[in-house]
Amino acid sequence: MINLTSPRSAVRVGLGILMIGGILAFAVGPTGAQSGSSRGAFAPGTGGIDPILVGAIDLHAHQGPDDKARSADFIEAAQYARLKGMRGLVLKSHYDHTAIQAFMVRKYVSGFEAFGTIDLNRTHGGMNPFAVEHFASISMPGYPPEGFGRMVMMGSYDVPFALANAKSDAEPVYVVRNGAVVPEAKAVIAMVKKHNLSITTGHNSGPEALLILKEAIAQGIPPVRLSVTHANEREPGLTLEEMQQAAAMGAFVEMAGQSQRALNADMQKALDAKNDRIADLIKKVGPEHIIMESDLGQGDTEYIADGLAAFVRNMRARGITPAETDIMTKRNPARFLGIPEVAPLRLGEVVESVGARK
């Protein structure tokens, strides 16, 4: 007997329901999902494919197993995103690389494009080029030799800026010191270039993120393969001017929606203020320079696909056009990952609904 009070059972039952809904969606067309504003935007498990998500890639998707509670494991997260119409996820963990998870998702979730991340915290030896080379080489016979590890994060919880915010005296992982990128980080960047990977700047401060971008460009990495990690969040806490500087270099600036769910009036007020600020930043930095992402997967939040869809709708309710949200959720993530901008066709989709504008 299934214990419906178990979170894992609830996820599996939900996926089963969505599979039925997805089949019906092919027959009768997409169903309604979240509302167009942040008010009542969270509506998990409504129908099958969400047209807003067809072709979308989330660059910052937390999943389990992990040392923190997560809403779904990596297979379940990918299955749900696939059923909602998404093209892919970049699987995120602070302390474990996810190249193996990306491989397994591609093997068992047909047609879904998963990519791995390595976040260079202490568990990987900090700025360790050998860890990056290993990450870039995880595959099996019959599969691409470079595997599916794709994004290198330049540290998060263990960099000095994050440790200072946490009031921690733990040993830091230095990426920038005394106003310059450290030699170990330069070696990591060289390894990224060697293996045609992408860099996101992590939880380093705004000035540090800009120095990382400058060093990567100086080493010959194309700017479109560089991004500033969730620049709107407290870490890294970039100013508008710093975001505009990163965009002027040709790098992408990530905007994370996080949870779009409000359970009371105070939460609603905070959510509206957050979304108002993000929409204003998008308008001032320019959607051509921005990647929208969820930064979801925490155990007490909505599923990744639902949160991303609500985030898109909430931006559209604030004057960001459908063409602009397509650029930020479909075209720009593909460019950052170095993959074709238009996703392959899937059963039940039409050409006009896939991918993003050039």
Helices and strands as residue ranges (DSSP letters): H 7-28, G 51-53, E 57-62, H 74-83, E 88-92, H 99-108, E 113-119, G 122-124, H 129-135, E 149-153, H 160-165, E 176-177, E 180-181, H 183-194, E 198-200, H 206-218, G 223-225, E 226-228, H 240-248, E 252-256, H 265-285, G 287-289, E 290-293, H 304-316, H 322-326, I 327-331, H 332-337, G 351-353
